[in-house]
């Protein structure tokens, strides 16, 4: 698919350091102390992983040649879904078999990353059924879904939730169209449920343009927001400091290395604190990754199988 848009499967100010930037997200529920992580000066690097095709473990295979720090600071499991139960007329959190496999095998897919100091976040995406973050009919309905999200984070020892309002197809199955209160109620309830965890926004869809309602603006409740269009530069219109925004977005292996490097240079020169990547796979992508690590951290990336 064209590089401005994700290739999807249906069911599917610099920060002082990456560690400091990740302080917004709290501590992972790993059940064991994380190993010390070499300090890394520069922006927070994010890696989305399409778990229908690839392993989360790949995120932990990249370190910096200079100093040995992790290349990636946040790993995003892509993706769980918001589905719709036509019998109960309610949205519910759904895991396809590949997402469920990752969660059920957290000991080998998630904990090794967390022990390295990498935060692991679950992305939630629409699934063509009419249910989305922007059309909950009441505060109660939004809060009920927020509880499903926070319960999943607690159950599987995750570090937070990422909202991606695509593919909902609002109106399907008799569902409502987007309204102004829905996403505000959802984010408010989720933040109350998990105050020490990450909530991030993939800045796209009706939800992303409905961040304020009834005197409540949920912008500050997000830890991060990022540009959704790969190979481009677009500052998210979310009221957050630069240290928590990624105007750059690249698809590893598909965005040209010159563009990857140019967007990384601009991230540094304009003082932004996050750099978003998508579709890290199981191949040795050290050349593609080094294209941005040289600009962000002054170091090549090393791949260790």
Secondary structure, 3 states (H helix, E strand, C coil): CCCCCCCCCCCCCCCCCHHHHHHHHCCCCCCCCCCCCCCCCCCEEEEEEECCCCCHHHHHHEEECCCCCECCCEEEEEEEEEEEECCCCEEEEECCHHHHHHHHCHHHHCHHHHHCCCEEEEEEEECCCCCCCCCCCCHHHHHHHHHHHHHHHHHHCCCEEEEECCCCCCCHHHCCCCCCCHHHHHHHHHHHHCCCCEEEEECCHHHHCCCEECCEECHHHCCEEECCCCCEECCCCCCCCHHHEECEEEECCCCCHHHHHHHHHHHHHCCCCEEEEECCCCCCCHHHHHHHHHHHHCCCEEECC
